[in-house]
Amino acid sequence: MSQNNHQSLPPKTCTIERLVTLEKDVKKVLAGEKTATRRNGRYADPGEIMTLEGRQFVVDKVYSQSLGELTEDDARREGFASVEEYKQSILAIHPGMPWLPQMRVWVHEFSAV
């Protein structure tokens, strides 16, 4: 399921600068508590560098996943204690958005350079 060959990925829909923008998420990344983020579109290619407050993080993997496939480990990589906590956070950020298990998102996994 995981794809490391970005030749097979569709074009990006946004830029890496927009990948992690919420202040609380930036703090989690800088503290090492968040090593993945999910977006409706593709914001980065594997190997691309994201810079947050002068620190660099490399995108290790980019792949598609449905919300129904989300595991507790996935939620922890997002910086949350559980899938339910992650779900409530997402729904608070996007009022009126339904949480549909079949809805697909792009997972961007990253690590400090």
C-alpha positions in Angstrom: 0.0 0.0 0.0 2.8 2.4 0.8 4.4 4.1 -2.2 8.0 5.4 -2.2 8.2 5.8 -6.0 6.9 9.3 -6.5 6.8 8.7 -10.3 3.6 6.8 -9.7 2.0 9.6 -7.6 -0.4 12.1 -9.0 0.7 15.8 -9.3 0.8 17.8 -6.1 -2.3 19.8 -5.3 -0.5 22.2 -2.9 3.0 23.1 -1.7 5.0 21.7 1.2 4.9 25.1 2.9 1.2 24.4 3.6 1.7 20.9 4.9 1.9 21.8 8.6 0.6 25.2 9.4 -1.4 25.1 12.7 0.7 26.4 15.6 -0.2 23.4 17.8 0.9 21.0 15.1 4.1 22.9 14.4 4.9 22.6 18.2 4.2 18.9 18.1 6.5 18.4 15.1 9.3 20.4 16.7 8.9 18.3 19.9 9.0 15.1 18.0 5.4 14.2 18.9 4.1 14.4 15.3 5.8 12.6 12.4 2.9 12.4 10.0 0.1 14.6 8.6 -3.0 13.7 6.5 -4.4 16.1 3.9 -7.1 16.0 1.3 -4.5 16.6 -1.4 -0.9 15.8 -2.0 1.4 18.5 -0.6 4.9 17.0 -1.0 7.0 14.5 -2.8 9.2 11.9 -0.9 12.6 13.5 -0.3 11.2 17.0 -0.2 12.3 19.2 2.8 9.9 21.0 5.1 11.3 23.9 7.2 9.5 24.8 10.5 11.0 27.5 12.6 14.4 27.0 11.0 14.5 23.2 11.5 14.3 20.8 8.6 12.2 17.7 8.2 12.4 15.3 5.2 9.3 13.7 3.8 10.0 10.0 4.0 6.7 8.6 2.5 3.6 9.8 0.8 0.7 7.4 0.2 -3.1 7.3 0.1 -5.2 5.9 2.9 -8.9 5.8 3.8 -10.0 7.2 7.1 -11.4 3.8 8.0 -7.9 2.3 7.7 -6.5 4.7 10.4 -4.9 2.8 13.3 -4.0 3.8 16.8 -0.3 3.9 15.7 -1.3 6.3 12.9 -3.1 8.6 15.4 0.0 8.6 17.6 2.2 9.6 14.6 -0.3 12.4 14.1 0.4 13.5 17.7 -2.8 12.2 19.3 -3.4 9.6 21.9 -6.1 7.7 19.9 -8.0 7.6 16.7 -11.0 9.1 18.4 -8.9 12.1 19.7 -7.5 12.6 16.2 -11.0 12.4 14.7 -12.5 15.0 17.1 -9.6 17.3 16.4 -10.1 17.1 12.6 -13.9 17.6 13.0 -13.2 20.7 15.2 -10.9 22.1 12.5 -13.4 21.4 9.7 -16.9 22.1 11.1 -19.6 20.3 9.1 -17.2 17.8 7.5 -18.4 14.3 7.8 -16.1 11.6 9.0 -16.5 8.9 6.3 -14.5 5.7 6.6 -14.2 5.4 2.8 -12.9 9.0 2.4 -9.3 8.9 1.1 -6.6 11.2 2.3 -2.9 11.6 1.5 -0.5 10.6 4.3 2.8 12.5 4.5 5.3 10.9 6.9 8.4 12.9 7.8 11.5 12.9 10.1 14.0 15.4 11.3 17.0 16.0 9.0 
